[in-house]
Amino acid sequence: MLVAAGVITGFHAEVRDRGLALDWPGYWEDRRETVGQRVTDEFDALAASGDDAVDRLAALGLDDVALRDSLRSVVGGFGVTAAALFDRDGRLVVWEGSHHGRIPDDVRRGDTRYSHAGTTLFSYLHFARQTRDGRGTAVVTSLMHSDLPAPLAAGIDDFASHSARVTGERIRITRSDQASGPGVFDFGWPDEALLSITVEEPDPVTWRARQRDAGAGIVVQLVVLTWLLQSIGASRGTAGYSVAGLAVAAVVLPIDSTFWPADFAALVNAELEGPPRIALGRILLFCIAATPLVIHVIPRRHLAQGHWVLPVLVAVGFPLALHWMGAGAPLDMLGTTNTRWVFFQLTVTTVLTLVGGAALALRGRTSTVDAPGLMVLGLLVAAGLSAAVAAGVRTGPHVPPALALLWALPAVLVVRGMDVSTHESYLRWFCAFWLAVTAALPFTWSMRTEARMEIAERELRRLGAVPDPAVDSLLAEFADRIDSLDVAEAGGVEMMYRAWVSSGLAEHGSPIFVTLWSRDGVPQNELRLLASGTRPSMVEELLPASEPTGAVEFHALAEPDLQRLVTVTLTDGRIVTGAISPRRSITSASTMGPLFAAMQGGDQEFLTLARLPEDGVELEAEGVYWSRNDEGWGGETVAYYPDGPYTVALTISIANLPVMCARATLLLVLSLVVFSTIWLLSMALVGFRLSVPVDWRGLFTSFRARVTWTLFGFFILSNVVFGTLAYRTLTGASERTATALAERVVDQIAQSYREEGGSMESLARRVGADLLEYRDGELVGGSMDELVELGVYEGWLDPGIHATLESGRRAGVSKVTSLGDWQYVLAHRRLPDGDIVASPVPLRAGAAALRRRDVADLLGAAVVLGPILSLGLALFVGWALTRPIQILQ
């Protein structure tokens, strides 16, 4: 039945795909209307909920004794984003929820019942009603769309994202005057549209591929289910068919299909560059399929050869496999995220385990020597070799894969001391796994360290006045996008930000100052995008005197702080400039200000530049010279700038010895879990049965078992409790560190506020931090008004913090807040004029000082090793406590 369902599903998917190929326009027209109707229903539900919420809020009035609790119940009960009450003058009185940007004035005064407005990054649907006493306006908001960068958008549920999940199609929400053409649905009144929602037409080829993959996904699930039902627990006579089916699946399973989760697909489809080119996921599938083949075929075909097979295959196979996989792995696989490298290491371990397992299966069963001591000695020698190679990585870092032939020595000891009387022995495969994992860990760590160095060298080559041909074409595209957005009457900050993103400059990563100038040459708005410091002074000198609308000028310069400049004249005579400076950093500054600077780091890498004195020793800029230092590996080179050469020093951090051991333990345990899963699956396929019956009930109900399990539970509980408390304490310490940094900034601002005349920009330069200014609970400005206009920061103060500061009970208050899934500390301080200043500090700034990740790894290793030691201790104590009773019996 399952097979028939799979055949029908595949046939249906094929017929549907052919129909789409023949008449895509007709299909999409019907699909668009269906999606549009579903979006209309969702919007009507949202509007009805907003109407009910604002009516409930308007009925309260400004004098309600439980006003704040009522607002909280409105936000939580009706699913709106925020709720607020304004007085007759449009001043914020009480509020609840999260809102970015300023509520429009006509909404605050109650002049309009509905409004669609927001910032560049956030757009809201506002519902407004006059309060029952006529003294103010009740307002609730629903988030329609957010345009945050991917790392910050996680966890933000807007209407556009919700509709995409419900319908499977992307929508675009715009003002009604900005949308036209098919697929546009207007919402509002018959004579006036409030907003427009466009159902975006996907690429037909991509859409058809997605539908085919969805059908293939159903077929794959049915086939896997059928295979499991037929294979697991079946008789040994059908084991060959099950193993053959697994082998076929390893070859044909579509791991690159879009029905897999995106992150998982990207991980398993990472390719070795070969030859041959093959995905890591495919290699792992081949190993999974080969394991039961080795277990089932070799012992039954009498292919045993003798004691020499394992040492020879280890001496030859380990170096060859490590060289092939290490040479074919791209830098991004080894040297970027930990997840990619860990998956690579697991794959290498599985390959080496298969080599060792096959060699042990080829050993004959006739053995004159049964010396478990030799086997244990072999395992210890393998661990010692692993530690020695790891030490070489710390001082190398290159370790040639040919050194893996040394694992032939422990292989000789293992094969001499092992009892192989049964081919299903888990001990045999565990020994193969141990030889593999002790070899894979240090060699793959060496590959990772070298990859990080090569990536660093690649980035260092981009420092200085290095020509980048891609920048010129990207600046031309940037100018075109500016012109198009200007014609569409986009706001200044919105125009600059969207042009930067859509032109490809954001993805390219070049630091750029984007500035909007008045017709008189006065800067009005500026965004420092991936750039730090101040705008190059020559930009103002190169502004065009009088150019026609849409005129574009490009300048290639050799200034210390200016390398490329593009100017675009707008329709009203204003000018937009994009100034690119020579690179002086390999870790880009934040896309949107100092708040997000810590998000773009991975491993701790430290870069310093120092100007060479004129009479200094001349250094060659060819290559990077690496040496060991206290933090890890330090690289030194020379970068040439228009104002002279600079020495560049870069440090790539390496974990200290305890942390390295902890991480190795965690990886070893993870590898063991993967190996055990593969082994158990293989044993189930070949019809493995325990030769000695096991009293499962006695393992839990006997007196010794009860004592042992009680002690084990006590030890585990203590490990978990103390480990959790320790980690929470350190996490709290990192939070307190970030809080102390933020509070010190706002304390300095309060002391210097009158000296700087209340200028947030001057105060920010003085303390070197980003600042926000709140008045009557609302964000009115900051050190970078452009970020406020974009909507990066919360538009309202936390109501509890506002009440505390207004009452005068405390001079300053801090809280941990977030944007998406990313957290930061926001310290607040009341200023002499009654306003409130806030300074955001990323939590990672505090965590970096305490190396929270290192501590987490140490605690993780303790939690992993704790149960093992606890079980051994529990067994020993249980045996000691029950032995007198057994003697008496």
FENJO-V57944 format. One line per field, one symbol per residue. psi: psi as a letter, one per 30 degrees, with the letter a starting at -180 (. if undefined). A space follows every 10 residues. Layout:
# FENJO-V57944
psi=???
This chain:
# FENJO-V57944
psi=eeeeeeeeee eeeeeeeeee eeieeeeeee eeeeeeeeee eeeeeeeeee eeeeeeeffe lfgkeheeee eeeeeeefgl elklkkaegg kkeklkakkk lkkkefeefg fkfkkjlaae fkklkkkkkk lffgfakkkl kkkekkhlle fffkfjjlee eeeeeefgkk lkkllffgkl algkkkkble fkkelkkkjk klkeeeeeee eeeeeeeeee eeeeeeeeef ekgllffgee eeeeeeeeef efkifglffl keeeeeefgk kkfaklkkke eeeeeeeeef efeeeeeeff ghgkeaffee eeeeeeeeee eeeeeeffkl efeegcleee eeeeeeeeee eeeeeeeeee ffklfjkfki jfeeeeeeee eeeeeeeeee eeeffdfkjk fffffffeef eeeeffgkjh fkfgkeeeee eeeeeeefee eeeeeeeeee eeeeeeeeee fflaikkjff eeeeeeeeee eeeeeeeghl leeeeeeeee efffeeeegk kkjkkkklfg gkkelkkjjg llalkkffee fgkkejllkf kkkkkjlhle gkekkkkkkl fgflkkkjkk lkkgkfjklk ehlfegeffg lcljkkkkkk kkleglkklk gjlkjklkae fckkkkakkk lfgllkkkkk kjkkkleeee eeeeeeeeee eeeeeeeeee eeeeeghkkk fkkkieefff fleeeeeeee eeeeeeeeee eeeeeeeeee eeeeeeeeee eeeeefeeee egeeegggje eeeeeefhlk kkkkkhfkjf aafjfeeeef gelkfklkee eeeeeefgek flkllkaljb gkllkjkkkk legflkkkkk kkffeeeeef heeeeeeeee eeeefeeeee eeeeeeeeee efeeeeee.
